[in-house]
Every structure is written in structure tokens, then in C-alpha cells.
Amino acid sequence: MSVLPAPLAPTRPAFLTRTTPAARLVAGTAWLVAAIVTLDPIVPARLFLAAIVALWLWSGLPLRRIPARLAPLGFAILSLTVFSILLSSANGDRSLATMAQIGPARITGPAISAGLAIGLRVVVIALTTLLVFGPSDPTRMADSLVQQWHVPDRFAYGTLAALRVAPFMAGDWATIGAARRLRGLAPRGPVARVREAGGRLLVMLVSAIRRAERLALAMDARGFDSGVRRTHFRELRTNWRDWLTIVLSFAVAAAALFVAR
């Protein structure tokens, strides 16, 4: 049994579940580029609102599970934002007005703006990733990349196989720890835990190499490296929903960048 949480699969038909993954990938890339090319926090804030609307109306994902899934990322975002504000070079500019004073450290407006821009950018990346990969399973994503972008079968389905193997690696980590405890090798103290983690990683490395060899042989036996043109069980073609998704995403990205405050 895997120790990883269950994936966020769509619970109802929605607009994005009927679009191809390649179209969603193009749309998500437009949003990520718009969020990265500027330091103005208004741009990622607008994209954040657009992502919330898209998740609510068109993703089909279970909305109640999204906050719990993103909770570990929330602490990292908060820490990154605070440290970016405190360590900004704009705080040393005496010509700027002081917005807050924390001991010897002064905080200026540009520092707050830069910190918020970094935090909101990470939030936009997380939500955009959900919108791109959440509405369909990894198999459909691999099929779309192979059929629509003509990505080599060996690379696309090899990556898919690696994603399928990741939960087994998490299970191996727990199994190795349980086996060591049964043999009386449970670590005591922080130093022993660090040493024990190194030993478990070595065992996992050997197990991963053996699994990769078996997987490569199985893929070669199924003709993934034969050079013969393959047929596809699930045919994917670009439709009007894909073009509408791409056009709307580029329009939202352009509006976030160029519309005045």
C-alpha cells in the first residue's frame, strides 16, 4: 500500500476534463510566463484570481481536498515571502519611506511588494499545475504528448512509467524501516537517525535500479524501441474546446500584464 495521498482526480465532468492535456499545457505555460516576467505583485494576484475561478467553475476537481493538499506548500510560501521582505536590498535604501520597523531591521514598500510578488508567483505556479495535470490522468497526458506534440514514445511512456513507480518507492522506504526495526536496528537519537537514513537510501537505490532494469526490459519487449510507427487505442485530436482554452489563457495572461492598475 502506498503512503502517498490519493491523486486529485476529477469528480464530475467539466470543461477542462474535455480538453486535451496538450492544450492545457500550452495554456498553463502562458500563465507561468506572465507570472515570471514581472516583479509587480499585481500580475500574479490577477492570475491567482483567474486560477481560483477556473478551479471553481471548469476543473471538475474536488474543491474541498485542494486546501489540505496545498497546506504543506503554504508554510513554504509564507516563509519565502517573509524572508524575501526582510532580506530585500530595498530596505537599505534610506531614500525610501519606512513602512515598518522590526528591531534594527526596517521594511520599505518596495521590499513588501517584491516579497508579495514572489509568494503570489509560487501560489500561481501551484494552482496552474493543478489546472494542467489535475483534470486528467497521467496516461492521457502521455497519449496527448505523443499524438499531438509527437514526443517519442520511449520518452513519454518511460516518464509515465516512472510516475507510476514513485508510489512504490515510498512504500519501499516504509518497508525498509519496518524491517530494520524488526531486526533491532531502530535508531536512537538524531545522529543515529541520520546514519540510518543513509543506509535506507542505499537499499532504496539498489531496489530502484533493479526495478528500472525490469521495467526497461518489459518496455522493450512491448516494442517501445522498435522504430515501427505505433497505433493508439485512445485517439486524441485538437477540438474547439482546446482552441478556446488556449485563446482565453493568452487573453488572461495579456490582461494581467498590460491592463492598468
Secondary structure, DSSP 8 states (H G I E B T S, - for coil): ---S------SS--TGGGS-HHHHHHHHHHHHHHHHS---THHHHHHHHHHHHHHHHTS---TTHHHHHHHHHHHHHHHHHHHHHHT-GGGG-TTS-EEEEETTEEEEHHHHHHHHHHHHHHHHHHHHHHHHHTTS-HHHHHHHHHHHS---HHHHHHHHHHHHHHHHHHHHHHHHHHHHHHTT----SHHHHHHHHHHHHHHHHHHHHHHHHHHHHHHHHTTTTS-S----SS-----HHHHHHHHHHHHHHHHHHHS--
